[in-house]
Amino acid sequence: MEPVIATTNKPANSIDDPELSLRWSARLSLTTRILAVNILAIALLAGSLFYLDNYRDELTHERLSQARLQTQIISDALNLQTPENREDLIVSFAADLKSRLRLYDKDGRKIVDSFDLAEPTYELRDPQEQPWQKDVARTLDQSIEFIVISEPITAFSEPKNDKVSAWPELKLLSVDQKSNSAVRYAPDRTPVIIAASYIPSSEHVLLLTSNARDITRIVRAERSNVVLVIFLTALVSILLSLFLARTIVRPIRKLARAAVRVRLGRAPEIAIPRMPGRRDEIGQLARALADMSGALRYRIDATEAFAADVSHEIKNPLASLRSALEGLDRVDDPDLRRQLIDVANDDVRRIDRLINDISEASRVDAELARTKFEKVDVGKMLDQLLAAREQRDTNESVKIAFARPGRGVATIMGDGDRLERVFSNILDNAVSFSPKDGLIEILATPDADEVVIQVSDQGPGIAKEQRQNIFKRFLSDRPAEEAFGKHSGLGLAIAKTIVEGHEGIVKVIDRPDGQQGACFEIRLPKATG
């Protein structure tokens, strides 16, 4: 299997786009990045678990406030009761509040305990006797408290010598501070609410303790719901991430492998999938790569054919030049030597013409791709071209008639120098085939969103089956009276390349007036604005 990335060596002139470059994630695959982004979102959602710790603190603080209020109410009620009714009232309050109530005298000794008078209203559970799920829940509680740096809570245990001095919460009570409350953790990490109230009239102290298991139960139930939501969300997110990675990464890898095969040239024709069913950016990329591959293949084939044609065309004048030069050593007749020198000079000029035209034909595509098109008035350009040809006397005895359009009527976007080369080559061809004192007619007119230029001559014309072939390179079908080697056969091919580079077309049609001769028709997009 070919690697997706063909090479890690960058050319010397390569420049990375800073907007597209990656830093810390450059080595991660696209699939990994998609998963990481979605998992990060799930991790942010998991932060709601830590909010539950604040929720538990709020519940605890509310329960402590209630416990202080309850002890004050019970203290006031006890203050109004006789000692005979006091124990019944304490048992009644303890049963209603699901708590343990203790009363201490002014010497700190316990004088009443609801657990001694009636059945206990709660029981501290031993974690060793609970199922493993409770251990997991407690571990999760401790982990979250550690992460959010919760205020530490001391452990609760019943004192062996139950008196006021054994309870830190009772030591602070006085006439000034009549109530106090605190929370501790039972052995199974459930909160134990402790509240105390000072009774000034009798100097007694009331202590309330309650195992608020419901707080832990509520928080853990909410946490379980959040964990379930997070799990389901993570599952859906991962599945969607994998689906997204499948729809993005797999076709990109397929395109990358096809591009590598194109680079390696392992087959004459490498088919890059066009993915016609996809209308998104991946489909656009696939079609763009397929079109680019086809264009590259066409250029490679054209370059190979061009190289073969160049080799073939240069061989003939080189062979003639070699033969003439070799004959000079064996010929003593001055006239024959002069003829051989003339042949050699003609071959040198022919080779020079071939090299110039070949150079022009090979670079015209690249130069057009870099050229910035400007508005060109075809009428004005042809006027200047015809004046220059008249001055150089390149029309020989042939006359040229040009029906000049109005100023700005026939305007196109293009490269004026290249377009002038097109018309010059076509006029050279028309002059070559025109009879002595013949007439060449040029017409330039706008047609909807195009500008149409027609060049008609009075030559022998071109057969319909040959009208496409004349634009091929090195075509040497010239008039019989023309000296051999005067043309390279690249003029019309260069003209066709330039016209197509301007998104136009050039073709040969019958003369519009029905007379004998050829008519070259060029259609170029009309300039807008």
Secondary structure, DSSP 8 states (H G I E B T S, - for coil): ---SS--S---TT----TTT--STTTTS-HHHHHHHHHHHHHHHHHTHHHHHHHHHHHHHHHHHHHHHHHHHHHHHHHHHS-HHHHHHHHHHHHHHHT-EEEEE-TTSBEEEEHHHHS--S-----GGGS-HHHHHHHHHHHHHHHHTT-----B----SS-BGGG-HHHHT-SSS--EEEEEEE-TTS-EEEEEEEEETTTTEEEEEEEE-HHHHHHHHHHHHHHHHHHHHHHHHHHHHHHHHHHHHHHHHHHHHHHHHHHHHT-SSS------TT--SHHHHHHHHHHHHHHHHHHHHHHHHHHHHHHHHHHHHHHHHHHHHHHHHTT---HHHHHHHHHHHHHHHHHHHHHHHHHHHHHHHHHHHHH---EEEEHHHHHHHHHHHHHHHTTTTT-EEEEE---TTTSEEEE-HHHHHHHHHHHHHHHHHHS-TT-EEEEEEEEETTEEEEEEE--SS---GGGTTGGGSTT-----TTS-TTS--S-HHHHHHHHHHHTT-EEEEE--TT--SS-EEEEEEEB---
